Amino acid sequence: MKNGVFKEYFKDESLSCVGEYVNSEKDGEGELYDEGEYINDKKTDEWKTYNATGTLNKKKFYKENLDNF
């Protein structure tokens, strides 16, 4: 039986969500939401991550070589 905190990650290893297992079930408002732009399936420019209540959790800037587009 699982109990305790869990974390899930996107392919680029950035945090997707955090939450808690209670009796082997995910519980609570552990979701994080990302906002940003993709170009050719890659994150570009500024991305913001918010928690389930809408509070800004982090900002990250992705540099992408746009010369090939």
PQR file with spaces between the fields and no chain letter, atoms N, CA, C, O and H, PARSE charges and radii, in Angstrom:
ATOM       1  N    MET     1       0.837   -1.175    0.000 -0.4000 1.5000
ATOM       2  CA   MET     1       0.000    0.000    0.000 -0.0000 2.0000
ATOM       3  C    MET     1       0.885    1.243    0.000  0.5500 1.7000
ATOM       4  O    MET     1       1.798    1.371    0.816 -0.5500 1.4000
ATOM       5  N    LYS     2       0.602    2.155   -0.927 -0.4000 1.5000
ATOM       6  CA   LYS     2       1.395    3.377   -1.025 -0.0000 2.0000
ATOM       7  C    LYS     2       0.786    4.473   -0.159  0.5500 1.7000
ATOM       8  O    LYS     2      -0.428    4.679   -0.148 -0.5500 1.4000
ATOM       9  H    LYS     2      -0.140    2.051   -1.591  0.4000 1.0000
ATOM      10  N    ASN     3       1.654    5.170    0.563 -0.4000 1.5000
ATOM      11  CA   ASN     3       1.295    6.365    1.313 -0.0000 2.0000
ATOM      12  C    ASN     3       2.476    7.309    1.237  0.5500 1.7000
ATOM      13  O    ASN     3       3.623    6.869    1.316 -0.5500 1.4000
ATOM      14  H    ASN     3       2.640    5.003    0.554  0.4000 1.0000
ATOM      15  N    GLY     4       2.218    8.600    1.084 -0.4000 1.5000
ATOM      16  CA   GLY     4       3.292    9.578    1.043 -0.0000 2.0000
ATOM      17  C    GLY     4       3.276   10.413   -0.211  0.5500 1.7000
ATOM      18  O    GLY     4       2.374   10.297   -1.041 -0.5500 1.4000
ATOM      19  H    GLY     4       1.286    8.957    1.020  0.4000 1.0000
ATOM      20  N    VAL     5       4.271   11.249   -0.341 -0.4000 1.5000
ATOM      21  CA   VAL     5       4.372   12.219   -1.430 -0.0000 2.0000
ATOM      22  C    VAL     5       4.842   11.541   -2.713  0.5500 1.7000
ATOM      23  O    VAL     5       5.682   10.641   -2.677 -0.5500 1.4000
ATOM      24  H    VAL     5       5.003   11.343    0.333  0.4000 1.0000
ATOM      25  N    PHE     6       4.290   11.981   -3.853 -0.4000 1.5000
ATOM      26  CA   PHE     6       4.782   11.526   -5.156 -0.0000 2.0000
ATOM      27  C    PHE     6       5.099   12.744   -6.011  0.5500 1.7000
ATOM      28  O    PHE     6       4.556   13.827   -5.795 -0.5500 1.4000
ATOM      29  H    PHE     6       3.608   12.712   -3.882  0.4000 1.0000
ATOM      30  N    LYS     7       5.988   12.552   -6.986 -0.4000 1.5000
ATOM      31  CA   LYS     7       6.320   13.579   -7.973 -0.0000 2.0000
ATOM      32  C    LYS     7       6.332   12.922   -9.339  0.5500 1.7000
ATOM      33  O    LYS     7       6.801   11.794   -9.487 -0.5500 1.4000
ATOM      34  H    LYS     7       6.429   11.672   -7.161  0.4000 1.0000
ATOM      35  N    GLU     8       5.814   13.628  -10.342 -0.4000 1.5000
ATOM      36  CA   GLU     8       5.842   13.159  -11.719 -0.0000 2.0000
ATOM      37  C    GLU     8       6.550   14.208  -12.561  0.5500 1.7000
ATOM      38  O    GLU     8       6.474   15.403  -12.273 -0.5500 1.4000
ATOM      39  H    GLU     8       5.433   14.545  -10.222  0.4000 1.0000
ATOM      40  N    TYR     9       7.247   13.750  -13.616 -0.4000 1.5000
ATOM      41  CA   TYR     9       8.077   14.642  -14.419 -0.0000 2.0000
ATOM      42  C    TYR     9       7.730   14.543  -15.897  0.5500 1.7000
ATOM      43  O    TYR     9       7.286   13.496  -16.369 -0.5500 1.4000
ATOM      44  H    TYR     9       7.309   12.779  -13.850  0.4000 1.0000
ATOM      45  N    PHE    10       7.936   15.642  -16.632 -0.4000 1.5000
ATOM      46  CA   PHE    10       7.815   15.644  -18.081 -0.0000 2.0000
ATOM      47  C    PHE    10       9.057   14.997  -18.688  0.5500 1.7000
ATOM      48  O    PHE    10      10.023   14.703  -17.983 -0.5500 1.4000
ATOM      49  H    PHE    10       8.298   16.492  -16.249  0.4000 1.0000
ATOM      50  N    LYS    11       9.022   14.775  -20.022 -0.4000 1.5000
ATOM      51  CA   LYS    11      10.164   14.185  -20.721 -0.0000 2.0000
ATOM      52  C    LYS    11      11.440   14.997  -20.539  0.5500 1.7000
ATOM      53  O    LYS    11      12.532   14.433  -20.475 -0.5500 1.4000
ATOM      54  H    LYS    11       8.238   15.014  -20.595  0.4000 1.0000
ATOM      55  N    ASP    12      11.305   16.334  -20.455 -0.4000 1.5000
ATOM      56  CA   ASP    12      12.489   17.183  -20.303 -0.0000 2.0000
ATOM      57  C    ASP    12      12.957   17.270  -18.850  0.5500 1.7000
ATOM      58  O    ASP    12      13.803   18.098  -18.510 -0.5500 1.4000
ATOM      59  H    ASP    12      10.418   16.792  -20.507  0.4000 1.0000
ATOM      60  N    GLU    13      12.408   16.419  -18.010 -0.4000 1.5000
ATOM      61  CA   GLU    13      12.771   16.272  -16.591 -0.0000 2.0000
ATOM      62  C    GLU    13      12.307   17.431  -15.717  0.5500 1.7000
ATOM      63  O    GLU    13      12.697   17.510  -14.552 -0.5500 1.4000
ATOM      64  H    GLU    13      11.721   15.747  -18.286  0.4000 1.0000
ATOM      65  N    SER    14      11.472   18.342  -16.256 -0.4000 1.5000
ATOM      66  CA   SER    14      10.887   19.371  -15.400 -0.0000 2.0000
ATOM      67  C    SER    14       9.698   18.773  -14.661  0.5500 1.7000
ATOM      68  O    SER    14       9.075   17.826  -15.140 -0.5500 1.4000
ATOM      69  H    SER    14      11.155   18.278  -17.202  0.4000 1.0000
ATOM      70  N    LEU    15       9.391   19.315  -13.517 -0.4000 1.5000
ATOM      71  CA   LEU    15       8.345   18.791  -12.654 -0.0000 2.0000
ATOM      72  C    LEU    15       6.978   18.971  -13.293  0.5500 1.7000
ATOM      73  O    LEU    15       6.616   20.078  -13.695 -0.5500 1.4000
ATOM      74  H    LEU    15       9.898   20.085  -13.127  0.4000 1.0000
ATOM      75  N    SER    16       6.223   17.893  -13.387 -0.4000 1.5000
ATOM      76  CA   SER    16       4.877   17.917  -13.947 -0.0000 2.0000
ATOM      77  C    SER    16       3.842   18.125  -12.851  0.5500 1.7000
ATOM      78  O    SER    16       2.978   18.993  -12.973 -0.5500 1.4000
ATOM      79  H    SER    16       6.516   16.994  -13.061  0.4000 1.0000
ATOM      80  N    CYS    17       3.920   17.339  -11.780 -0.4000 1.5000
ATOM      81  CA   CYS    17       2.987   17.503  -10.677 -0.0000 2.0000
ATOM      82  C    CYS    17       3.543   16.852   -9.424  0.5500 1.7000
ATOM      83  O    CYS    17       4.417   15.987   -9.481 -0.5500 1.4000
ATOM      84  H    CYS    17       4.623   16.634  -11.680  0.4000 1.0000
ATOM      85  N    VAL    18       3.021   17.286   -8.305 -0.4000 1.5000
ATOM      86  CA   VAL    18       3.328   16.679   -7.016 -0.0000 2.0000
ATOM      87  C    VAL    18       2.010   16.439   -6.306  0.5500 1.7000
ATOM      88  O    VAL    18       1.031   17.144   -6.550 -0.5500 1.4000
ATOM      89  H    VAL    18       2.312   17.989   -8.259  0.4000 1.0000
ATOM      90  N    GLY    19       1.982   15.474   -5.451 -0.4000 1.5000
ATOM      91  CA   GLY    19       0.772   15.157   -4.711 -0.0000 2.0000
ATOM      92  C    GLY    19       1.078   14.155   -3.621  0.5500 1.7000
ATOM      93  O    GLY    19       2.224   14.007   -3.195 -0.5500 1.4000
ATOM      94  H    GLY    19       2.777   14.902   -5.253  0.4000 1.0000
ATOM      95  N    GLU    20       0.049   13.475   -3.178 -0.4000 1.5000
ATOM      96  CA   GLU    20       0.208   12.538   -2.069 -0.0000 2.0000
ATOM      97  C    GLU    20      -0.604   11.278   -2.330  0.5500 1.7000
ATOM      98  O    GLU    20      -1.735   11.344   -2.812 -0.5500 1.4000
ATOM      99  H    GLU    20      -0.882   13.596   -3.523  0.4000 1.0000
ATOM     100  N    TYR    21      -0.013   10.126   -2.005 -0.4000 1.5000
ATOM     101  CA   TYR    21      -0.739    8.867   -2.021 -0.0000 2.0000
ATOM     102  C    TYR    21      -1.356    8.649   -0.648  0.5500 1.7000
ATOM     103  O    TYR    21      -0.684    8.780    0.375 -0.5500 1.4000
ATOM     104  H    TYR    21       0.905   10.072   -1.614  0.4000 1.0000
ATOM     105  N    VAL    22      -2.637    8.316   -0.636 -0.4000 1.5000
ATOM     106  CA   VAL    22      -3.321    7.921    0.587 -0.0000 2.0000
ATOM     107  C    VAL    22      -3.992    6.587    0.283  0.5500 1.7000
ATOM     108  O    VAL    22      -4.879    6.512   -0.568 -0.5500 1.4000
ATOM     109  H    VAL    22      -3.183    8.209   -1.467  0.4000 1.0000
ATOM     110  N    ASN    23      -3.568    5.536    0.979 -0.4000 1.5000
ATOM     111  CA   ASN    23      -4.084    4.182    0.726 -0.0000 2.0000
ATOM     112  C    ASN    23      -3.977    3.804   -0.746  0.5500 1.7000
ATOM     113  O    ASN    23      -4.929    3.294   -1.336 -0.5500 1.4000
ATOM     114  H    ASN    23      -2.848    5.597    1.669  0.4000 1.0000
ATOM     115  N    SER    24      -2.817    4.056   -1.332 -0.4000 1.5000
ATOM     116  CA   SER    24      -2.468    3.710   -2.717 -0.0000 2.0000
ATOM     117  C    SER    24      -3.226    4.508   -3.774  0.5500 1.7000
ATOM     118  O    SER    24      -3.184    4.141   -4.949 -0.5500 1.4000
ATOM     119  H    SER    24      -2.043    4.470   -0.853  0.4000 1.0000
ATOM     120  N    GLU    25      -3.917    5.585   -3.402 -0.4000 1.5000
ATOM     121  CA   GLU    25      -4.618    6.425   -4.357 -0.0000 2.0000
ATOM     122  C    GLU    25      -4.066    7.843   -4.291  0.5500 1.7000
ATOM     123  O    GLU    25      -3.759    8.350   -3.212 -0.5500 1.4000
ATOM     124  H    GLU    25      -3.951    5.883   -2.448  0.4000 1.0000
ATOM     125  N    LYS    26      -3.943    8.481   -5.459 -0.4000 1.5000
ATOM     126  CA   LYS    26      -3.484    9.865   -5.484 -0.0000 2.0000
ATOM     127  C    LYS    26      -4.564   10.753   -4.870  0.5500 1.7000
ATOM     128  O    LYS    26      -5.756   10.579   -5.123 -0.5500 1.4000
ATOM     129  H    LYS    26      -4.193    8.069   -6.335  0.4000 1.0000
ATOM     130  N    ASP    27      -4.114   11.713   -4.053 -0.4000 1.5000
ATOM     131  CA   ASP    27      -5.052   12.532   -3.300 -0.0000 2.0000
ATOM     132  C    ASP    27      -4.614   13.981   -3.292  0.5500 1.7000
ATOM     133  O    ASP    27      -3.425   14.278   -3.407 -0.5500 1.4000
ATOM     134  H    ASP    27      -3.146   11.855   -3.847  0.4000 1.0000
ATOM     135  N    GLY    28      -5.575   14.885   -3.157 -0.4000 1.5000
ATOM     136  CA   GLY    28      -5.267   16.287   -2.951 -0.0000 2.0000
ATOM     137  C    GLY    28      -5.151   17.075   -4.238  0.5500 1.7000
ATOM     138  O    GLY    28      -5.383   16.565   -5.334 -0.5500 1.4000
ATOM     139  H    GLY    28      -6.541   14.644   -3.064  0.4000 1.0000
ATOM     140  N    GLU    29      -4.778   18.349   -4.068 -0.4000 1.5000
ATOM     141  CA   GLU    29      -4.621   19.255   -5.191 -0.0000 2.0000
ATOM     142  C    GLU    29      -3.148   19.386   -5.533  0.5500 1.7000
ATOM     143  O    GLU    29      -2.566   20.460   -5.385 -0.5500 1.4000
ATOM     144  H    GLU    29      -4.589   18.763   -3.178  0.4000 1.0000
ATOM     145  N    GLY    30      -2.548   18.308   -5.985 -0.4000 1.5000
ATOM     146  CA   GLY    30      -1.128   18.287   -6.224 -0.0000 2.0000
ATOM     147  C    GLY    30      -0.719   18.658   -7.632  0.5500 1.7000
ATOM     148  O    GLY    30       0.440   18.477   -8.005 -0.5500 1.4000
ATOM     149  H    GLY    30      -3.021   17.435   -6.105  0.4000 1.0000
ATOM     150  N    GLU    31      -1.640   19.170   -8.419 -0.4000 1.5000
ATOM     151  CA   GLU    31      -1.348   19.446   -9.821 -0.0000 2.0000
ATOM     152  C    GLU    31      -0.558   20.743  -10.005  0.5500 1.7000
ATOM     153  O    GLU    31      -0.752   21.719   -9.280 -0.5500 1.4000
ATOM     154  H    GLU    31      -2.582   19.317   -8.116  0.4000 1.0000
ATOM     155  N    LEU    32       0.324   20.725  -10.981 -0.4000 1.5000
ATOM     156  CA   LEU    32       1.012   21.937  -11.450 -0.0000 2.0000
ATOM     157  C    LEU    32       0.645   22.125  -12.910  0.5500 1.7000
ATOM     158  O    LEU    32       0.512   21.148  -13.647 -0.5500 1.4000
ATOM     159  H    LEU    32       0.481   19.932  -11.570  0.4000 1.0000
ATOM     160  N    TYR    33       0.481   23.372  -13.337 -0.4000 1.5000
ATOM     161  CA   TYR    33       0.093   23.661  -14.704 -0.0000 2.0000
ATOM     162  C    TYR    33       1.128   24.565  -15.353  0.5500 1.7000
ATOM     163  O    TYR    33       1.541   25.570  -14.776 -0.5500 1.4000
ATOM     164  H    TYR    33       0.589   24.166  -12.738  0.4000 1.0000
ATOM     165  N    ASP    34       1.546   24.191  -16.577 -0.4000 1.5000
ATOM     166  CA   ASP    34       2.538   24.966  -17.318 -0.0000 2.0000
ATOM     167  C    ASP    34       1.849   25.850  -18.343  0.5500 1.7000
ATOM     168  O    ASP    34       0.801   25.505  -18.889 -0.5500 1.4000
ATOM     169  H    ASP    34       1.210   23.374  -17.046  0.4000 1.0000
ATOM     170  N    GLU    35       2.466   26.999  -18.590 -0.4000 1.5000
ATOM     171  CA   GLU    35       1.976   27.923  -19.598 -0.0000 2.0000
ATOM     172  C    GLU    35       3.169   28.422  -20.394  0.5500 1.7000
ATOM     173  O    GLU    35       4.121   28.954  -19.823 -0.5500 1.4000
ATOM     174  H    GLU    35       3.317   27.279  -18.146  0.4000 1.0000
ATOM     175  N    GLY    36       3.124   28.252  -21.717 -0.4000 1.5000
ATOM     176  CA   GLY    36       4.221   28.690  -22.558 -0.0000 2.0000
ATOM     177  C    GLY    36       3.979   28.314  -23.998  0.5500 1.7000
ATOM     178  O    GLY    36       2.877   27.905  -24.363 -0.5500 1.4000
ATOM     179  H    GLY    36       2.351   27.820  -22.181  0.4000 1.0000
ATOM     180  N    GLU    37       5.001   28.450  -24.819 -0.4000 1.5000
ATOM     181  CA   GLU    37       4.872   28.231  -26.251 -0.0000 2.0000
ATOM     182  C    GLU    37       5.818   27.130  -26.726  0.5500 1.7000
ATOM     183  O    GLU    37       6.965   27.039  -26.288 -0.5500 1.4000
ATOM     184  H    GLU    37       5.897   28.783  -24.522  0.4000 1.0000
ATOM     185  N    TYR    38       5.300   26.289  -27.642 -0.4000 1.5000
ATOM     186  CA   TYR    38       6.109   25.270  -28.300 -0.0000 2.0000
ATOM     187  C    TYR    38       6.377   25.703  -29.734  0.5500 1.7000
ATOM     188  O    TYR    38       5.503   26.282  -30.380 -0.5500 1.4000
ATOM     189  H    TYR    38       4.368   26.363  -27.997  0.4000 1.0000
ATOM     190  N    ILE    39       7.568   25.432  -30.234 -0.4000 1.5000
ATOM     191  CA   ILE    39       7.877   25.547  -31.648 -0.0000 2.0000
ATOM     192  C    ILE    39       8.546   24.237  -32.036  0.5500 1.7000
ATOM     193  O    ILE    39       9.569   23.853  -31.470 -0.5500 1.4000
ATOM     194  H    ILE    39       8.278   24.962  -29.710  0.4000 1.0000
ATOM     195  N    ASN    40       7.948   23.556  -33.015 -0.4000 1.5000
ATOM     196  CA   ASN    40       8.428   22.231  -33.450 -0.0000 2.0000
ATOM     197  C    ASN    40       8.612   21.284  -32.268  0.5500 1.7000
ATOM     198  O    ASN    40       9.655   20.645  -32.131 -0.5500 1.4000
ATOM     199  H    ASN    40       7.116   23.868  -33.475  0.4000 1.0000
ATOM     200  N    ASP    41       7.600   21.201  -31.423 -0.4000 1.5000
ATOM     201  CA   ASP    41       7.565   20.289  -30.267 -0.0000 2.0000
ATOM     202  C    ASP    41       8.630   20.567  -29.214  0.5500 1.7000
ATOM     203  O    ASP    41       8.955   19.685  -28.419 -0.5500 1.4000
ATOM     204  H    ASP    41       6.753   21.721  -31.534  0.4000 1.0000
ATOM     205  N    LYS    42       9.179   21.779  -29.197 -0.4000 1.5000
ATOM     206  CA   LYS    42      10.166   22.148  -28.182 -0.0000 2.0000
ATOM     207  C    LYS    42       9.704   23.407  -27.465  0.5500 1.7000
ATOM     208  O    LYS    42       9.175   24.329  -28.085 -0.5500 1.4000
ATOM     209  H    LYS    42       8.915   22.495  -29.843  0.4000 1.0000
ATOM     210  N    LYS    43       9.906   23.435  -26.168 -0.4000 1.5000
ATOM     211  CA   LYS    43       9.550   24.613  -25.394 -0.0000 2.0000
ATOM     212  C    LYS    43      10.461   25.770  -25.779  0.5500 1.7000
ATOM     213  O    LYS    43      11.673   25.603  -25.913 -0.5500 1.4000
ATOM     214  H    LYS    43      10.335   22.686  -25.664  0.4000 1.0000
ATOM     215  N    THR    44       9.854   26.960  -25.955 -0.4000 1.5000
ATOM     216  CA   THR    44      10.630   28.147  -26.295 -0.0000 2.0000
ATOM     217  C    THR    44      10.185   29.312  -25.421  0.5500 1.7000
ATOM     218  O    THR    44       9.091   29.300  -24.857 -0.5500 1.4000
ATOM     219  H    THR    44       8.869   27.095  -25.846  0.4000 1.0000
ATOM     220  N    ASP    45      11.037   30.301  -25.319 -0.4000 1.5000
ATOM     221  CA   ASP    45      10.748   31.525  -24.578 -0.0000 2.0000
ATOM     222  C    ASP    45      10.444   31.239  -23.107  0.5500 1.7000
ATOM     223  O    ASP    45      10.917   30.248  -22.549 -0.5500 1.4000
ATOM     224  H    ASP    45      11.926   30.310  -25.777  0.4000 1.0000
ATOM     225  N    GLU    46       9.661   32.105  -22.492 -0.4000 1.5000
ATOM     226  CA   GLU    46       9.383   31.981  -21.055 -0.0000 2.0000
ATOM     227  C    GLU    46       8.221   31.027  -20.792  0.5500 1.7000
ATOM     228  O    GLU    46       7.182   31.101  -21.447 -0.5500 1.4000
ATOM     229  H    GLU    46       9.278   32.909  -22.945  0.4000 1.0000
ATOM     230  N    TRP    47       8.410   30.140  -19.835 -0.4000 1.5000
ATOM     231  CA   TRP    47       7.368   29.237  -19.365 -0.0000 2.0000
ATOM     232  C    TRP    47       7.114   29.511  -17.901  0.5500 1.7000
ATOM     233  O    TRP    47       8.045   29.749  -17.131 -0.5500 1.4000
ATOM     234  H    TRP    47       9.255   30.080  -19.303  0.4000 1.0000
ATOM     235  N    LYS    48       5.844   29.476  -17.519 -0.4000 1.5000
ATOM     236  CA   LYS    48       5.450   29.687  -16.127 -0.0000 2.0000
ATOM     237  C    LYS    48       4.727   28.446  -15.635  0.5500 1.7000
ATOM     238  O    LYS    48       3.956   27.836  -16.375 -0.5500 1.4000
ATOM     239  H    LYS    48       5.088   29.282  -18.144  0.4000 1.0000
ATOM     240  N    THR    49       4.974   28.074  -14.394 -0.4000 1.5000
ATOM     241  CA   THR    49       4.318   26.934  -13.770 -0.0000 2.0000
ATOM     242  C    THR    49       3.507   27.436  -12.592  0.5500 1.7000
ATOM     243  O    THR    49       4.006   28.155  -11.727 -0.5500 1.4000
ATOM     244  H    THR    49       5.601   28.570  -13.793  0.4000 1.0000
ATOM     245  N    TYR    50       2.234   27.035  -12.579 -0.4000 1.5000
ATOM     246  CA   TYR    50       1.311   27.443  -11.521 -0.0000 2.0000
ATOM     247  C    TYR    50       0.829   26.215  -10.765  0.5500 1.7000
ATOM     248  O    TYR    50       0.734   25.129  -11.337 -0.5500 1.4000
ATOM     249  H    TYR    50       1.828   26.451  -13.282  0.4000 1.0000
ATOM     250  N    ASN    51       0.520   26.382   -9.471 -0.4000 1.5000
ATOM     251  CA   ASN    51      -0.075   25.276   -8.725 -0.0000 2.0000
ATOM     252  C    ASN    51      -1.581   25.283   -8.943  0.5500 1.7000
ATOM     253  O    ASN    51      -2.098   26.137   -9.664 -0.5500 1.4000
ATOM     254  H    ASN    51       0.597   27.264   -9.006  0.4000 1.0000
ATOM     255  N    ALA    52      -2.290   24.339   -8.327 -0.4000 1.5000
ATOM     256  CA   ALA    52      -3.721   24.175   -8.558 -0.0000 2.0000
ATOM     257  C    ALA    52      -4.530   25.388   -8.134  0.5500 1.7000
ATOM     258  O    ALA    52      -5.632   25.588   -8.645 -0.5500 1.4000
ATOM     259  H    ALA    52      -1.870   23.645   -7.741  0.4000 1.0000
ATOM     260  N    THR    53      -4.027   26.198   -7.225 -0.4000 1.5000
ATOM     261  CA   THR    53      -4.758   27.385   -6.788 -0.0000 2.0000
ATOM     262  C    THR    53      -4.443   28.602   -7.647  0.5500 1.7000
ATOM     263  O    THR    53      -5.003   29.674   -7.414 -0.5500 1.4000
ATOM     264  H    THR    53      -3.132   26.036   -6.810  0.4000 1.0000
ATOM     265  N    GLY    54      -3.560   28.465   -8.635 -0.4000 1.5000
ATOM     266  CA   GLY    54      -3.233   29.551   -9.538 -0.0000 2.0000
ATOM     267  C    GLY    54      -2.046   30.392   -9.114  0.5500 1.7000
ATOM     268  O    GLY    54      -1.748   31.404   -9.749 -0.5500 1.4000
ATOM     269  H    GLY    54      -3.106   27.595   -8.824  0.4000 1.0000
ATOM     270  N    THR    55      -1.368   29.996   -8.059 -0.4000 1.5000
ATOM     271  CA   THR    55      -0.195   30.721   -7.593 -0.0000 2.0000
ATOM     272  C    THR    55       1.015   30.359   -8.454  0.5500 1.7000
ATOM     273  O    THR    55       1.272   29.182   -8.704 -0.5500 1.4000
ATOM     274  H    THR    55      -1.610   29.174   -7.543  0.4000 1.0000
ATOM     275  N    LEU    56       1.756   31.371   -8.905 -0.4000 1.5000
ATOM     276  CA   LEU    56       2.951   31.129   -9.710 -0.0000 2.0000
ATOM     277  C    LEU    56       3.979   30.367   -8.884  0.5500 1.7000
ATOM     278  O    LEU    56       4.350   30.798   -7.793 -0.5500 1.4000
ATOM     279  H    LEU    56       1.547   32.328   -8.701  0.4000 1.0000
ATOM     280  N    ASN    57       4.438   29.231   -9.408 -0.4000 1.5000
ATOM     281  CA   ASN    57       5.377   28.372   -8.705 -0.0000 2.0000
ATOM     282  C    ASN    57       6.808   28.597   -9.191  0.5500 1.7000
ATOM     283  O    ASN    57       7.739   28.630   -8.386 -0.5500 1.4000
ATOM     284  H    ASN    57       4.136   28.881  -10.294  0.4000 1.0000
ATOM     285  N    LYS    58       6.988   28.754  -10.523 -0.4000 1.5000
ATOM     286  CA   LYS    58       8.325   28.995  -11.062 -0.0000 2.0000
ATOM     287  C    LYS    58       8.227   29.571  -12.467  0.5500 1.7000
ATOM     288  O    LYS    58       7.199   29.449  -13.133 -0.5500 1.4000
ATOM     289  H    LYS    58       6.232   28.727  -11.177  0.4000 1.0000
ATOM     290  N    LYS    59       9.311   30.202  -12.907 -0.4000 1.5000
ATOM     291  CA   LYS    59       9.468   30.686  -14.275 -0.0000 2.0000
ATOM     292  C    LYS    59      10.754   30.088  -14.828  0.5500 1.7000
ATOM     293  O    LYS    59      11.743   29.942  -14.110 -0.5500 1.4000
ATOM     294  H    LYS    59      10.146   30.302  -12.366  0.4000 1.0000
ATOM     295  N    LYS    60      10.728   29.745  -16.103 -0.4000 1.5000
ATOM     296  CA   LYS    60      11.924   29.219  -16.738 -0.0000 2.0000
ATOM     297  C    LYS    60      11.961   29.739  -18.170  0.5500 1.7000
ATOM     298  O    LYS    60      10.928   29.819  -18.836 -0.5500 1.4000
ATOM     299  H    LYS    60       9.924   29.863  -16.686  0.4000 1.0000
ATOM     300  N    PHE    61      13.156   30.091  -18.640 -0.4000 1.5000
ATOM     301  CA   PHE    61      13.326   30.578  -20.000 -0.0000 2.0000
ATOM     302  C    PHE    61      14.049   29.526  -20.828  0.5500 1.7000
ATOM     303  O    PHE    61      15.121   29.055  -20.449 -0.5500 1.4000
ATOM     304  H    PHE    61      13.995   30.026  -18.099  0.4000 1.0000
ATOM     305  N    TYR    62      13.452   29.159  -21.969 -0.4000 1.5000
ATOM     306  CA   TYR    62      14.043   28.177  -22.873 -0.0000 2.0000
ATOM     307  C    TYR    62      14.573   28.902  -24.098  0.5500 1.7000
ATOM     308  O    TYR    62      13.837   29.628  -24.767 -0.5500 1.4000
ATOM     309  H    TYR    62      12.581   29.542  -22.277  0.4000 1.0000
ATOM     310  N    LYS    63      15.856   28.703  -24.390 -0.4000 1.5000
ATOM     311  CA   LYS    63      16.449   29.280  -25.596 -0.0000 2.0000
ATOM     312  C    LYS    63      16.416   28.219  -26.674  0.5500 1.7000
ATOM     313  O    LYS    63      16.808   27.074  -26.448 -0.5500 1.4000
ATOM     314  H    LYS    63      16.453   28.114  -23.846  0.4000 1.0000
ATOM     315  N    GLU    64      15.949   28.605  -27.837 -0.4000 1.5000
ATOM     316  CA   GLU    64      15.852   27.677  -28.963 -0.0000 2.0000
ATOM     317  C    GLU    64      16.422   28.385  -30.178  0.5500 1.7000
ATOM     318  O    GLU    64      16.140   29.561  -30.406 -0.5500 1.4000
ATOM     319  H    GLU    64      15.630   29.535  -28.020  0.4000 1.0000
ATOM     320  N    ASN    65      17.218   27.678  -30.953 -0.4000 1.5000
ATOM     321  CA   ASN    65      17.766   28.245  -32.178 -0.0000 2.0000
ATOM     322  C    ASN    65      16.643   28.282  -33.213  0.5500 1.7000
ATOM     323  O    ASN    65      16.264   27.245  -33.755 -0.5500 1.4000
ATOM     324  H    ASN    65      17.448   26.722  -30.768  0.4000 1.0000
ATOM     325  N    LEU    66      16.115   29.465  -33.485 -0.4000 1.5000
ATOM     326  CA   LEU    66      14.997   29.618  -34.407 -0.0000 2.0000
ATOM     327  C    LEU    66      15.439   29.865  -35.835  0.5500 1.7000
ATOM     328  O    LEU    66      14.594   30.078  -36.705 -0.5500 1.4000
ATOM     329  H    LEU    66      16.423   30.308  -33.043  0.4000 1.0000
ATOM     330  N    ASP    67      16.742   29.844  -36.106 -0.4000 1.5000
ATOM     331  CA   ASP    67      17.245   30.105  -37.447 -0.0000 2.0000
ATOM     332  C    ASP    67      16.820   29.046  -38.455  0.5500 1.7000
ATOM     333  O    ASP    67      16.775   29.328  -39.653 -0.5500 1.4000
ATOM     334  H    ASP    67      17.428   29.671  -35.400  0.4000 1.0000
ATOM     335  N    ASN    68      16.505   27.825  -37.998 -0.4000 1.5000
ATOM     336  CA   ASN    68      16.183   26.724  -38.891 -0.0000 2.0000
ATOM     337  C    ASN    68      14.701   26.656  -39.240  0.5500 1.7000
ATOM     338  O    ASN    68      14.277   25.710  -39.904 -0.5500 1.4000
ATOM     339  H    ASN    68      16.542   27.596  -37.025  0.4000 1.0000
ATOM     340  N    PHE    69      13.908   27.622  -38.816 -0.4000 1.5000
ATOM     341  CA   PHE    69      12.457   27.546  -39.037 -0.0000 2.0000
ATOM     342  C    PHE    69      12.039   28.390  -40.210  0.5500 1.7000
ATOM     343  O    PHE    69      10.854   28.444  -40.540 -0.5500 1.4000
ATOM     344  H    PHE    69      14.253   28.391  -38.277  0.4000 1.0000
